Amino acid sequence: MSGNPGNPGTPGAAAGTAPGPLAAADALNARLSATRTEPATNPQLEALALAVTANQPVLLWGEPGIGKSAGMEQLATGLGIPLETVIASVHEPSDFAGLPIVGDDPATTGVPMAPPDWAVRLARTGQGLLFFDELSSAPPAVQAALLRVVLERRVGSLVLPESVRIVAAANPPSSAADGWHLSPPLANRFVHLDWTHQPRTVARGMAGTWPEVAVPAVDPARASGAVARARGVVSGFLTARPGLVHHLPTDAEGRGRAWPSPRTWEMALRLLATGYAAGTGREALAAALTGAVGEGAGLELLAYLEHLDLPDPDKVLANPGAFALPERGDRQLAFLIAVVAAVQSDLTRARWEAGWTVLAKAVDAGVPDVAARAAADLAAMRDLDWPVPDGIDAFVELLQLAGSLPGGG
């Protein structure tokens, strides 16, 4: 029988010329899909946006149906970038490692590994949000193949652009279909965030209004000071708590979540610097930091931050004679490390000499040992044409022993 597939009772009608029986239903569903967003304080969304802005891979943990995929669509829309969703659990290891393609002369050109279409689209666009869903349902072989994608951004023979952000989602193994604990190497490459929804948020969403994803805006004028402060905080903290530099949990569940390692402390450093430069709220910053290094180390870091309150090192270098050295030893160390990092980020003779003025105050305060490491780092930055400033006198013997200055200073 010939006729319109949407209206088989109309013989001879051209396809698409008459509305089908589902047209009204489709229009109704379109009305239900039309929602709006509003600014709202949501530390969970802020922490996700902070990690994505800092370009750190994020893993969202939440029960099925909690809205992780919808959150990714909203985030990509807010960032103005395309979203590529990959269901990790239905792929083979070769889908991430690449499929071999034999060329004309393999002995000369080798055998390239062909990337999948989603990777080619991201590389062609130059930016995007790559979302790996159902990560905890992926078997160990697939998780192993994903290691290189997450860490090196390499898919087969293709390297994804640095501007591509990576987010994954997982259900707890107890509620995941054929769930697995994440392998420690893969888990240690993510910022882990718990993804939940408040009942009031869901109720308001059913009325057509969801919270807006506020993307942090990094202030270029604050970038240098933010990096220096973050370096001072993380380096000072790990100097005081060396046992937290690396600690692999003993249980499988703990190894599959966030735990401290040199890699995750580097992630925490980037999150903290981005948070300082963007003015991120304390709750969101706390969630991101504990999501990077784990709850135990993260809570200790947050307690350390709570009482640190470092001054802006760039402002101090602009007028080094006007500041007072903090009284507490941990604050002194973190501040001096931050000052040296600020000098390194914008190295000039005036800033280098100002750095020695700052370090000299540690000597005047009777704590030259606190400034010893900072002094060695600052001396290593010296241009051979720059004269040795007066403030270095108290450190000359130490620096000569360390080889940072020639004999006779």
Protein Blocks (a to p, Z undefined) as FASTA:
>chain_A
ZZdfklmmlghiaghiaccfklmmmmmmmmmmmccddddddfklmmmmmmmmnopacddd
ddehiopmmmmmmmmmmnopacddddfklpcfklmnopadddfblmlnopaddddfklmm
mmmnopacdddehkllpcfklmmmmmmmmmnopghjbccdfklccddddddfklpghiac
ddfklmmmcccddddddfklmmmmmnopacddddddddfklmmmmmmmmmmmmmmmmmmm
mmlmpccdfbfklmmmccddfklmmmmmmmmmmmmmnopafklmmmmmmmmnojklmmmm
mmmmmmnopacfklmmmmmmlpccdfblklmmmmmmmmmmmmmmmccfklmmmmmmmmmm
mmmnopamlmmmmmmmmmmmpcfkbccdfklmmmmmmmmmnopacehZZ
